[in-house]
Amino acid sequence: MKHLNNLINLSSLRIGKLKIKIPIIQGGMGVGLSLSKLASAVAKAGAVGVIATAGIGMLEPDFASNLKQANERALRQEIRKAKQLSGDEGIVGVNVMVALSDFDDLLGVAVDENIDVVFMGAGLPLKQPKTIPSFAGMHTEFVPIVSSARAADLIFQYWQKHYNFVPNAVVVEGPLAGGHLGFKKAQIDNPAYALEKLVPEVVSTIRPYADAFKKHISVIAAGGIYTGEDIFKIMQLGADGVQMATRFIGTYECDASEHFKNAYIQCSKDELEIIDSPVGLPGRAIHNEFLAQVSAGIRKPVKCPWKCLKTCDFKNVPYCIADALTNAKLGKLDNGFAFAGANAYRVNEIISVDELIKILVKEYEEAVLAATSGKKSASGIA
């Protein structure tokens, strides 16, 4: 448990050589929900803006016939736009799913464009891709996303043995996150897998690696973080910062269509459901007619000239998730659906990224004051 002294101001987050003024990572949201517009606005506000690479080239004219080149081209364009819009001091990252069939290529593009940080989830990033010179000593920071202390230990142990280096940060994502989840269905509502339990476990697991390499390794908590009070509480459990995605959907700068954003604003808590994704993982989404039809056994036409996800058995899936999520991004929710975190029903208005960051900081400060006041009262101090 961290001490409350000197916590009234939200402290900066360090990831290796990067010093992030506001310890908030905007989660990468595909397909096409967090591109250069959102990422640059978050970076300008002092947090880390993240471009999602999953399906990033879907709107390129040659995507169907030229998957890899379309993705690489689109990613390069979005990184350059985000850097230009955010300015020299803005910190921009990309989220590259390990499960993507072009993971290595996209990682190479990001490094080639001098991206500040790469977040790697949906699989264990063990082997260093041939498309990058090294995990160590580069401009780019490499941060794995895990859903357990065991996964963190596997990655850190492998990197230590093979590269004599370990990541400068790790994201631990709990079961309240949106999109694909790294948990079995039975684990999602099990208190043993709650983020509040996972964070201290990961902090404890990576401590020996921090000692061995004589450096601080930041733990970033994700999944269900919605308010500044949530940030305060999870940082009291050992987190150095947080990753948030759902709340950034409710911003003007989010790259999703207005129809997509309205799906969040209009949804109720009861409409959030856990679905079986075609890629073999459970996911949290907003119920709609498309998902109702899939649940009823209605198959959607699937034409796949490539395999964008390693785990997708495209010949036997009921629908193409890449098509469904692209349609959703464009607002065509009759032919797609919206992934969402457990708190999506709390989004009730659209505001600017700058205003959102200010609200989160204020909520955090109020939480610190409330905790400090409670501590004084318990001690008999007026």
N, C-alpha and C positions, 0 to 999 in steps of 0.2 A: 504494500500500500504506500503510495507516495505521500510525502508531507504536503500540507496545504499552504505552508509558508511560501511566499513569492510566486504563487500560481495565478494571481489575479489576471495577469496578462498571458494570453495564449502563447506559449513558447514556440520558438522556431523548431523545425525538423531538419535533422542532418541525414543525408544519404551519401556517405563518402565525402566527396569534396563539395557536394551540393548543399547549400543552406537555404531552406525553404521558409519564408517568413511566416506563412500561415500553414500549420501542420495538417493540411487537408489535401488528399489526392482525389481528384475527380476520376471516378472509375471509368474505365473504357467500356463503351456501350455500342455493340454492333447489332444489327448491320446499319451503319451510317448514322447512328444517333449522336455519336461524339466524334466530330471531325474538327477541322481547323477553326470554325466559328466558335464552338463551345470551348475547345481547348485553349485558344488564344485569350478568350475573355477570362477564364479561370486563372491562367498564367499571369495576366495583367493585374489581377486582384491579389496576387501574392501567394497563391496556392499552386499546385501542379496540375496543369491541363493535360488531358490524355486523349490521344487519337486511337480509336479502335480499328484494328486492321482486318478483323473478320468481315469478309465480303466487301472490302473497301472499294473494289473495282467493279461492283455489280452494275453500276450505271455507266460504265465505259462501253462504247459501241461494240467493241470486240470481245467483251467478257466471255460470251458463250464459246467462242472459238479460240480464245487466247487468254485463258485464266491467269496464268502467272504474270505475263507481261502487263495485263490490265491492272492487276492488283499492285504490282510494283510501281507502275506509272502513277496510279492514283495516290498511293502512299507518299511517293516522292513529292507530288504536287501539294498534298495536304500538309506535310511537314513544313515545306517552304512557306506556304501561306500562313500557317500558325506562327512560325518564327517571325515572319515579317509583321504580323498583326500584334504580336505580344511584346515586341521590342527586345532589346539586349538583355534586360534583367528577367524577363519571363522564363519560367522553367516549363518545358514541354516534354511530354513523354509519349510513348506508344504502348498499347497493349497487344501483345502477339501471343495467340493461343498456341501452345505446344502441339495441340491436336490438328492444327491446320496442315494440309498437305504441302503447303509452300512456306512453312515456318522458317526454315533456314534462309530462304530467299528474302523474305520480308525483314528478317532480323538483319541481313546484310545491307538492305536498303536503308534501314533506320540508322545503322552505324555509319554508313557512308554519308548520310546527311547530318552527321554529328548530333543526333538526338540526345537529349540530356539523360533520359532514363527509359529503360525498357522493362515493362512488367510482363512476366511470363506465367500464365496459368493454364488450366485445362490440360494437365499433364505434368510430369516431372521433367524439368529442364536439366538433364544430366550431361549428355555429350555436347561438347562445344561444337557448334556448326562450323563447317569449313568456310562459310561465307564471312566469318569475322576473324580477325587476327588473334584475339584473346579475350577471355572474360576479365582479366586483370589489367590494371594500369592503363585503361582507356578513358577517353572523354566520357563515354557512355557508361552509366551505372546499370547493372543488371539485377533486377529484383524479382525473385520467384513469388508466386501466389500459392499458398497451401491451405488445406482445410484441416490439418492436424499437426501436432508436434512431431509425430512419427515421420510424416512427409518432409517436414523441415529438416529433421535429423538426417534422412536419407540424402537429401540434396547437399547439405553442408558437409556431410561425411564424404560424399563422392567428390565434391569440388576440392576439399582439403587434400584428399589422396591423389587426385589426378592433376590438379592445377596449382596446388600449394596456395590456394586463395579461397575465400568464402565470400558470399554476397555481403554488401554493406547494409542491407535491409531485407526484410521479408514481410509480405502481406499475409495475414491469417484471416481467412474469410469464413464466417459462420453461416449457418443454415437459413438465416433470414434474408439472404441476398436475393437479387433478381437473376433471371437467366438460368443458365445451367449451374447445377449445384454439385459440389464434390462430396455428396453424402448419399447413403441409401435412404429410401423413403422412410423407413422405420426410425432413422436417426434424426430426421429433420425436426421433430417436435420433442425429442428426447433431451431433457435438461443436461445430460452428460456431454452433449455436443454443443451446448450453448456457447456463444462467443465469449461470454464472461468467464467460462471455464477454459476455453481454448487459449486465450491470450496469456494467462499466467503459465500455462503448460509450455507454450512456445518460448516465452521469455526464459524460463528455466532451462529448456533444451538447448538454446543457442548460447547461453552464458559461457560454457566451456570453450566454445569456438571464439567468442569475443576475447576471452582471457588468452587463448593460445596465440591469436594474431594481434593482441594488444591494441584492439580498436573497439569502438562502440558499434554495435549492430542494431539498427532501429527496427522495432516491431510496429507494424502498421495494422490496425484493426479494421475489418470490413464486414459488412453484412448486417443490416438493421440499424446502422448509425443514422439518425435523422435530425437530431437537435444538438445545439451546443451543450445542453446538459448531458446528452448521450456521450459526447466527446469527452467531457470532464470525467464522467464515471468510468469510461473504459481506460482513460489515461491514468486514473487512480489505480487500476489493476496492472499497470506496467507498460501500456502502449505508449509509444512516442508520438504517434499521429494516427490519423484515420483515413480510410478510403470511403468515399460516398458517391453513389451513382443516382439512385432514385430521385433524390431531391433536386438534382440538376436537370431532370426532365422538365420541371416546372419553371424553366427560365426562357427568356426571349431568345437567348443565344444558342440554345440547344438545337442541334441540326435536324431534329425530327420535324415532321409536318405538324400543323396545328391539330389535325385530326388525331394524330398519335398522342399529343399532349392532352387533348380533351378526353381521351380514353382514361388517362390517369385522374383527371379532375372529376370525371363523372362516375368512376368506379367506387364500389363499396367494399368493405373488408371481406364480405362474404363472396365477392366475385373473384378474389385472388385464389388460385388453385395450383396444386402441384400436378404437372403433366409428365407424361413419358415422352421424352424427345426422341426423334428418329436417330439421333446419334448415340443412343444408349445411356443417357443420363436423365435423372429427374430435373425438372425446371419449374420455376414459379412464373406464372403468367396471369393476365386478366382474362377471365372467361368471356368468350363471345361465340357467335354462331359458327365460326370456322372451327373452333375447338370442339364445339358440341357435335358437329358433323363428324369430325375425326374420331371422337369418343364413341359415336354411334356406328363406327366401322366403315364410314364412307371414305374411299381412297381418292386422293387428288392425283392428277397426272404428274408423273415425274420423268423428266428428261434430263439426264446428267451426262454431258460430254466429258466431264472431268469429275474428280472426287475431291471436293474442297476440304472435307474433314476426313482424317484417317479412319475414324471409327464409324463412319456412315455406311451402312449396307444399302446403297441407293436402289438396288434392284428389288428390295423387299420392304422399303419404308412406305408409310401411308401418304406422305407428302414430302416435298423438298423444303427443309427448314430454311435454306438460304433464300429461296423464292418467297416463302411466307414472311420472313423478317424484312426482306427488301420491300415487299408490298406494304407491310406495316409502317415502315419508315416513311413511305410515300403517302400514307393515310388511307391505303386501300385495304381496310381491315376486314372486308368481306372475303378477301383472299389471303388473310394473314392474321397475326395476333401480336399482342404487345407483351414482351417479357417485363416483369416488374418485381421490385423488392416487396417485402412484407408490409412496408409502410406506404406503399403507393396510394392507398386510399386517403392518406392525410394531405396529399397535394391538392390544394383547393384554389390556387391562383397562379398566374404567370408573373414572375418578377425578373429583374435583371440579375445577372451573376454577381455584380458588385453589391447589390442590395442583399442578396442571399448570404454572401460572405460576412457582411456587416451584422446581419441578424444572428448568424451562427456564433460569431465572436461575442456579441452582446449576451446571448443565451449562456455561453460558456462562463463569462464573467459573473453573471447572476447566479449560476450554479456554485461557483467558487465562494461567493459572498454568503450564500445560503448555508453551505457546508461549514464555513468558518464561523458563522453566527451560531449554528447548531452546536459546534464544538465548544464555543465559549459558554453557551447556556448550560451544556452538560457539565461544565467545569465549575458552574456557579458564578461565572463572570458575566456581569450585565453588559 
